[in-house]
């Protein structure tokens, strides 16, 4: 019996195997924790990227020319057409005002969320009157939402600016929806304003 107990040559290998297995188990637990944390961070990163893109990318885009209407040397209205940008969410284009048949503008009692601002070298206005005329509607006029495949003609009234938009003037229009990026229109008026002038 004493000879049997004295022969412990296999015990070291057994202890080494136990320690090795313990290290493997601990390493597996740490690896699982790190992978879980990495997955959570990746999801948060994707959410942040999506939110950033939504805030930067404009929901709308202009289609066609920007038209100035007025009597030289002043511009009374700007007319342009907008559509939904690819993959953008619908935009509520409930108008802020209405252009009457006699050429006067009346404020809308329940203006929508989209604001149109104007600025040039001498003034800035965060909200100017505007109206909408639907050129293409997919839902038969059931709502004021600009949706995929629809075209809306926007008429912006600039006749009430403190300093009238005149010839040879660079200006910026900002169409500001409640979500998504601001759509900027940068143009310069020519040396002469006709009844209908295309701005470049």
Secondary structure as GFF3:
##gff-version 3
##sequence-region A 1 200
A	DSSP	alpha_helix	2	6	.	.	.	ID=ss1
A	DSSP	alpha_helix	11	56	.	.	.	ID=ss2
A	DSSP	beta_strand	60	71	.	.	.	ID=ss3
A	DSSP	beta_strand	74	84	.	.	.	ID=ss4
A	DSSP	beta_strand	91	92	.	.	.	ID=ss5
A	DSSP	beta_strand	97	99	.	.	.	ID=ss6
A	DSSP	beta_strand	105	107	.	.	.	ID=ss7
A	DSSP	beta_strand	115	120	.	.	.	ID=ss8
A	DSSP	beta_strand	124	125	.	.	.	ID=ss9
A	DSSP	beta_strand	130	136	.	.	.	ID=ss10
A	DSSP	beta_strand	145	146	.	.	.	ID=ss11
A	DSSP	beta_strand	151	157	.	.	.	ID=ss12
A	DSSP	beta_strand	170	176	.	.	.	ID=ss13
A	DSSP	beta_strand	183	188	.	.	.	ID=ss14
A	DSSP	beta_strand	196	199	.	.	.	ID=ss15
###
